[in-house]
Amino acid sequence: MALLLSPVALAELPIISLSSVMPPGGKIGTEVSVTITGADLEEANALLFSHPGITAKPTAEKKFVVHIASEVPVGRYDVRVVGKSGVSNPRTFVIGDLPEAVDNAPNDKLETAIEVAIGSVFNGFVNPAAAEYLKFTAKQGQRVFLECAAREIDSKLNPVVAVLDTGGRELAASRRDGFVDFTAPADGTFLARVNDLTYSGGAESFFYRLALTSAPRVDFIFPPVSIAGAKAKFTIFGRALPGGAPANIADADGKPLEKLNVEIDVPAAPPPRGEGASTPASVSVDAFSYRLQSPQGASNPVLISLASAPVIAEVEPNNKAAEAQKVAVPCEVAGQFFPAGDVDAFTFGAKKGDVFWIEVFSQRLGLPTNPFLLVQREGGEAQEVYGADANVGGPHFNTTTNDPATRLEVKEDGVYRVQVRDLFGNTRSDPRCVYRLSIHQEAPDFRLVALAELPPKKDDDRAAFARAAFLHGGETTAVRVIAFRRDGFAGDIELSGDALPAGVTCPPAKIAAGKTDALLLLTAAEGAARWAGPIRIVGKAKVGETEIVHDARPAVVSWNVADYNNEPVSARLAQEFELAVSGVENAPISVEAAEDKVWEAAAGAKLDIPLKITRRGGYEEALKLKAFNAPAIEGLKEIDVDGKTPTATASIDLAAVKIPAGNYTIHFRSQTKGKFRDKETPITLFSAPIRISVK
């Protein structure tokens, strides 16, 4: 079987996948006809949105009418398709406040350009080795913003946007971020051209939303951080700001910016569904998105991160050690890597025995920066701190960040200096490059991410798949839960599933002390009812006598990748963790313990666990069951199961594999193949989870 998402062989039972929704958005208070593309779309009869005010009804094969309620806020939401083969990966669906148009005619030449109005959004796609052309009318001196949304709506398009005169002469262009700030030199008709940077294309993966608007455009907000749960004052820097004043600074292209002071009610915690930080590197950032409202429409979103310490703005001059700004800790310092070559220095007093974490947030705020820290006690040796090399998410969810962090254990009373700069700041002068310097007392904590991830078919398997969690009756699937440990937290994290549908079970699991991930196993009973919807995955841990509880943030791979060594995996945070239960089909083969109980044995003894193998289809090959999910158990010899035998015994020599005393949830895996829906389909089989207790 191959997915339309990309030509990658998927060794598992069919699971529905979503490539595109066209158009990928609509206006508040309207109905929108959409067409979906993807794979395994049999009986695709429902769309699930992450906001209850967005609903859909099927009208024909692969076609739906989407109703957008008037109370849905402007923003980006997730949409998934539900069908015979489960629930799909998400695609972004944008809710806007401007009229919308859809690409419904060839427009790959100047003379076939589609006319659009300023103050509207055009939804289209780019074909290979081609460009899209639109035309609009403007008055002399009229300012128009052209903004092409692509990567932020799960498209593969790397947009290049240009404004041309009717003769095809380029008047303005952006080859960096898809945004053009254009002022008409005369009355007339102008052309907008959209193409991919490398002239790649395709209707299912190179889609876009191009807004032509005079609504406010926010370049950045300062400070980029606020105390959570308070009303706070900010300054917005941007263009066409209602009531804005000249900011006396320009963007990286020399365009002047305006500024506007606003007061914002800052939430106490990140909204569970919203446009907050969404990249793998930003998992540890608690944040929310803000849009400036105006009669011309809402602005683009800007990210504001949340903190618990007072926020202090950097004050220039503070480039040299002698000019270092004095701050009281703990605190959050809001600053800018601006102008080019800017260096900021700060000092604070500390007492022997104090323990601080010093951390920069900038690249994790979505900015193209490479922060660097220099930390020293005055008169002492300096410590250089660079971005973390650790990638706890692995190749499927790359969490590597340029942002540096370090632990400061104060050995003696004194004054300590922190210097912050951008390693490549000499080559750019961009006021958007803000940062947040956090100097806070050690507060161990963690964040979690949950990812429905296929196990490797073999040791050198380097594929990644866009998918959601799906269960046939009698089937077990795994969710990888990744821990992002903060401020030195190294303890156990207990995991559990919540809000599960009837017939689905999920025994507790644990991310062991010092580890970064674990598998949580979901099992559907044979005959479990059909269902699709969000579930919760919860992590609990003790820090001293305090229990910390966090929901895992859902994560998804955006596009199939055959080999992540040749093509990086695109992944992001989702707004809900979706699970589907077939309700009409059972798994062709199941492996489980003969009894649903905790299997007990003394440390160093031998533990025999009888297994039951249920074959419901054409999967009659012999199995080799390999054990996983407990210390050293991967070294256990594989269990050979004859193709016609309905039972087997897992014999575990606890002395040989050296499993320490404790409670564990193990499982077995095997690769096999057979006929499913009359097609030869290889699968990776998970056994149901088996609980053991070593005394």
Disulfide bonds with the S-S distance in Angstrom:
none
